[in-house]
């Protein structure tokens, strides 16, 4: 019984920790939204989550070389919009164009990279919640 209780306590602690991190992430994400001026293209902060994804050109989003610039490229945030009614279902929309990556202040570039990572972190929770609700139709009764 003690082992099961310990596992339950551990799981509860992890869930609580993720919720705290998620809340903090949203706070920083919204600050960055205004700081890097995404609000010039997307009026309402919460509307950024209507996009399927956000991508970045000009700098790496890979964990082994996060933020590393790609010389000769342009630093740009691209949103992937999806319209199931359109002939071409998805399209890229520029949310921020910052010029040649070599000419962008490195600290500003890092804020842009951080914005994308924080967005993806929150978007992953939203995706998890979405699929969890979809699975609810398959809940089994204990007898089944």
N, C-alpha and C positions, 0 to 999 in steps of 0.2 A: 504494500500500500504506500509506503514511504517513497519508493522509486516513482510510482505513478504521480504522486503529489509533487515530487521534485520536477518531473517533466512538465507538469501543468504549470508550475511556477515559472520555469524557464521559458516556456512558450508564451505565457502571459507577459513576461518581462520583455521578450523580443517584440511582441506585437505593440506593446506600449512604447518601446524605444522607436520602432518604425514610425508610429504615429507622431511622435515628437519631432523626429527628423523630417518627416513629410511636412508638418506644419511650418517648421523653420525654413525648409526648402522653398515653400510657396512664398514666404515673406521675402526672402532674398531674390527669388525669381521675379516677383513683382517690382522690386526696387531696380533690378537690372533692366526690366522691360522699359522703364522710363529713362534710366540712365543711358542706355544705348539707343534710345529714341525709336523703339519699335512702335510706340504709341502714335507715331506720325503715319504709319500704314495700317495699324490695327487699333481702332479707337478704344475698345474695351479690353482690358487685360484678359479676362476669362475667354474671350473669343479666340485666343491663340490655340486653345485646346480643340477648336473645331477643325483644325488642320490635321491631316493624317500623320504628318511628321514635319520636323524642321531639320534641314541639312545645312552644312556650312561648306563653302568653297574657300580655298586659299590657306586653310590651316587644318591640321589633323585632329580628328576626334578619336583616334585609336589610343587605347590605354598605354601602350608602350612608347608613344611619342606624342602625347596629348599636347595640343597647342603649337606643335612644330609648324613653321610656315613652309609654304611651297612657293619658292621664289618664282616671279614672273606671273603668278596667278593673282586674281582679284579676290579680296575678302568680301564675302557676300552671304547673307542669311537667306535661304530659300525655303519657302513653305510649300508643302505638297497638299494641294486642295483636291478633293474628290467630289465629282458630281455624277451620280449614277444615272441621271437623265441625259447627260451630254453624250455626243458621239465619241469624243475622246474623253474618257472617264477622269483622268487625272491631269493636273497641270501644275507647273512650278510658278510660284509667285515670289517676287523679291520683296523681302521685308526690311532689308537693309543692305545698302551697297556702300562700302567703305574705301574703295580704291585699291591700288596695288598694295598687296599685303606687306611688302617691304617698307612701305611708307606709313603704315599704321603704327601708332604708338603701341609698343609691346604690352603695356598694362591695359590699354583699351582692348587690344586683341584678346587678351586673357579674359576680360569681362564678357566678351562675345562668346568665347568658348565656354565659359562657365554658364552663361545663359542657356546655351544649347544643352549642356549636360544636365542642368537643373530642370529644364523643360522635359527632357527625355525621362528623367527620374520620375517626375510627377505623371507623365503620360503612361509610364509603365504601371503605376498604381491604378490609373483609370482603366487601363486595359484589363488588369487583373480583376477589378470590380465588375467590369462588363461581362467577362467570361464566367465569373462566379454567378452572376445573376442568370446568365443563359443556362448554366448547369442546374439551376434550381428546378427546372422542369423535369429533370431526371432523378430527383431525390427519391431514394428508395425507403420504403417503410421497413422498420426493424425486422419484420417477419419475412420479408422477401429475400 
